[in-house]
Amino acid sequence: MRVLFAGSPAIAVPSLNAIPHLEQEGKGISLAGILTNPDSSRGRHGILVPTDVSAAALELDKIRMKEGYGPIPQLKLAKLDARAREEVTALAPDILVTFAYGRIFGPRFLALFPLGGINIHPSLLPRFRGASPIPSAILAGDTETGICVQKLAPEMDTGDILALERLPIAPNETTGSLSEKVSIRAASLLVKVLLDYKSLAIEARLQEGEAVYCREIKKEEGLIDWTKSAVEIDAQIRAFTPWPLCYTSRENEKLFILEALPLDAPPENDEQKKPAGTVIGQDKNNGILIQTGLGILAVKKLQWQSKKALDWKSFYNGARDFIGSKLA
């Protein structure tokens, strides 16, 4: 079975790395090539930087060359057009495996693969079909998510399920920490699917339940609305770590809130309660305390724009006038 692997970000790298091991173990599975996004321009000098998957493939090449294998063909295609189909055909793949590639595959492209295509999706489908399943699960307050390996279908994330694994979401989970867990577990699940693909393809089951969709996250969604509850804001901070990060401002100075903890506030009458967004004090065990629409948010790590991130004690030592501030 010759696999064309399609992916771009770091979450897909362990799954990519798992396939050459199957080839070395004589399992009849080999990596025909890699499909990834073109190099992107970074920094003020516009230096071209490869995707995480592309960079990982170059590291694989170094190992493969020492072991007598050739380099892995890489296709960095801006469009999946007729020319792209010709390049893919030349690699003679049997199956397409995709993980966070970020593009829709049309019927003519999928027809290039005798065994069809499979997609690794980090949610319990049909919940959170779409571009941001991991942060969406954290934002929703879910205590569980998972990984689905599904058949590729014409409509996004609607394919039959080949394999599924459930994962708990810890109370302090961030998109970064959960993505790391998913990346490792997904690689193991992919190996199981590839080794038993023909049987699993026959036994694949339809997705069950109501579909929930999630869209691509935009940078401006990191703005904190202090009228929300402390629990909701904490979920937002964790969901948007490491990107796009959550932020607020004090007197037009942008402030990133990097780590926090929701606290149960004591009962207050309306006269005692400070306006949402007011920095009301500090707690030696929990951090800087900010009034929200419901409850208190204890902030543990902060960062002024263009400055380094600080733990709350170091931040407070350099900004003694911060208590009493109104954040917006």
N, C-alpha and C positions, 0 to 999 in steps of 0.2 A: 504494500500500500504506500503510494507516494503522496506525501502531504504538502500542500501549499498552505503556509501559515500566514494569516493576515492579522496584523496588530500594530500598535504604535507606542502606547505608554508603558510605564514600568510595571503596571499590574499584570501585563501579558508576558513578561520576560520569563518567569519560571515555567510557564506552559510551553513556550518556545524551547527552552533548554531541555525539557523532558523528552522531546522527540528524538534528538540524536542519540540519547541513551538507549532508546528502544532499537535503534539501528545497530548500535555497538553490541547489544545483547542478542542480536540475531532474531529479533521478533518479527521480521518481515515488514517493518515499517521504517520508512526513510523520509528525510526532509527534501522535497523537490525544490523548494525555494521559499522566499519570504516576500510578502507583499506589505509594504508599509508606506506611510506618508512621506512626501519629499522633505528634504532637510529644510529647516526653518531659519530665518535670519534673526539673530539675537544681538542685543547690546548696541551701543552707539556706533560701533564700527561694522555692524551688519554681518558678523561672522556666521557662517552656515553651520548649524548644529544638527546632527542626525537625531532621529527619534530614539527612544530608549531601546526599542526592539532592534533597530538597525545597529546601534552601538553594541548591543549584546551579541548580535550575529557576527560582528567583526571579532569579538572575543572568542566566540565559538570557532571561527575560522582558524585562529591561532592554534587551538587545541587539535582541531581536525587535521590540519596540515602535518602536525607532528605524528599523528596516528595513521597517516597515509590516505586520508580522505581529502577531497577537493573542497574549495571554498563554496559557501552557500550562495546561490544566485539571489540577488536582491532586486526587486522591482519597486522603484519609488515613483509611483504613477500619480499624476495630478488628476487624471480622468480614467474611468473604466470604459474606454471606448473601443472601437474596432482594433486599433493598434495595440491597446492593452490586452485584448483577447488573443491577439497573435503571439504576444510575448508569453502569456500564460500557457498557451497551447504548446509552445516550444519546450516547456518544462515537463510536459507529459504528466501532470498530476492526476491522481485518482480521486482525491477528496480535498475539500477546502475546509480548513479549521480557522475560525476567526474569533478574536477576543479583543474588544475595544478598538476595532479598526476605525469606526466612525463614518463608514460609508454604506449606502444601500447597494446590494448586489441585484442587478436585473436578471431576467430569465435567460437572456443570451449568455451572460457571464456564467451563471450557475450551470448552464448546459455543458460547459467545458469539463465538468467533473463527473466521471462515470458513477461514482458513489455518492454524489451530491455534496452538501456542505453542512457543517455543524457550527454552532455558535455557543461560546461560553458566556453566560449572563449572570452577574452577581446579584440575584434576587430570587425570591420564591415566586416564579411566574405563575399566573399572570399579574401578580402584584409588581408594580414599578417596571413596566415595559418602558423603554426609552433610554435617554442619554445619561441620567444621573441616579441610578438605583441606590447606590451606597449612601450618599448624603440625604436622599429622600427618605430612606428608612430611618435614619437618625432624626431628621426633622419631624417625622411623624410620631416619634416616641416609641417605635417598635422595639420589642425586646428580643426579636429573632429575625434573621434574614437567611439567606442561603445562596447556593450556587446551582444553576441549572445548565446542563448541557442539552441543547435543543437542536432539532433539525432546522436548517435555514429555510425560511418560507418567504413568499413574495411580500407579505406585510411584516413590518418590523416586530421581532420578538414574539411572533405568534406560532412558531413551529412546535411540533410534538416534542415531548420531553423524553430524552434518552436516559438521563441520570440526574439525580438531585441529591444535594447534601445540605443539611440545615446548620446554621451557625448562630450562637447566641450573640446578642449585642450587649456589651457591658455598660454599666451606668456612666462610665467615663470615656466611652468609646468615641474616637474621632474618625473622620473619613480616612485620614492617613493610617491609623492603626488598624482599622477594619479592612482597608484595601490591602495592607500587607498580609493579613491573615487569609483573605480571599485569594490572593495571588498564589500562595503556597498550597492551599487546599485545592484550588482549581487545577493545578498541574497534576496532582495525584488523581483527581477525578477524570481528567482528560485521558490519562494513560489507561485507566480502566475501560473507558469508552472505546478507545482505539483498539485495544486488545480484544474486545468482544463486540466489535461494531456491528457485524452482520446480525447477530442475535438480538442486540439491543434495538437495532433499526426496525426489526420485525415487531418487537414488543413495545415500541414507543407509544406513549399514551398522550391523549389530548390534554391540553391545559384545562384546569377546572377552576371555577369560581369567577367572580367579577374582575374584569381587567381594570387596573389602575395605572395611569400613565405619568411619566415624569419627563420634564424637558431639560434642555441644557441650562445650566446655571449661569447667570450673568454677574459680572463683578459688582454692580450696584446693589445686588441683593444682600451684600454683607452689611449694609447700614442697619444699625440696631434701632428698633422702635421700643423705647423704654416703657411705653404704656402696656406692652405685652407682659406676661407673667415671667418670673425668674426662671421657671422650668422651661418655658418656650425659648427664652433668650439663651439659656445654657445649651439647649439642643441646637440652636442656630450656630453658636460659636463652635461646637464640636463638629457639626455637619460641614462647616466651611473652613475647617482646618485640614490640610494646609492651604487650600485655595477656595474662595478668594480672600479669606480672612474677614472677620467681623470688625466693624469700626464705628466710632462715634466721634464727636468733636466737642472741644471746649473752647469757646471764643474763637471759632473758625480754625482751631488747630486740631488736625486729625489725630485720633488716638485709636490704636488697634487694641482690642480686648482679646487676648490669646488663650486664656484659661480661666475658668470660673467655676463656681459651685452655687447652686440654688439653696437658699436657706428658708426655713419656715419662720415667717415674721410673727412676733407676738400680736395679739389682737390690738387694733388701734382704732380710735375714733377718727372721724374725718378731720378734726382740728389738729390732731397730733401728726397725722401722716404727711410726710413731705411729698412734694410733686415728683412724679416719675422722672428718673434721670438725675436725681439729686444724690451727690456723694455724701452719705450721712455719717460716716465714721470709718473706723478700722477695728478689726478683731485679730488679736495676736495669733489665733489658731487658724483663721480662715481667709483673711485678707481684707482688702478695701471694700467697704459695704456701700452698695448703690441701691436706692429705692427703685422698684419696678412697679408696674401696674398691679401686680399681685406677688407679694413676697420680696425678699431681699436677695440680691445677687452679690456673692462674695467673689471679688476679682483677685486672682492669684498671680497673673502674669499680664503685663501691659507693654505697649511700645508706642512712643511718639513717632509720627511719620519721619522717616530719614534718620532715625536713631535706633540704637540696638534694643532688643527686647530685654526687659528686666523683671525679676521677681517683685512682688508687690512691696516688700520691705525696702528694697533698694530704690524702687520708684518713689515711694513715699518719702524717703530720706531726702530725695532731691526735689520734692514738690510738696512742701509742708502746707502750702495754701490750697492743696487739692480738695481737702475736706470742705464741704459746703459748696463746691462747684456744681453747676447745673449742666449736665451733658445733653447733647441734642443730636 
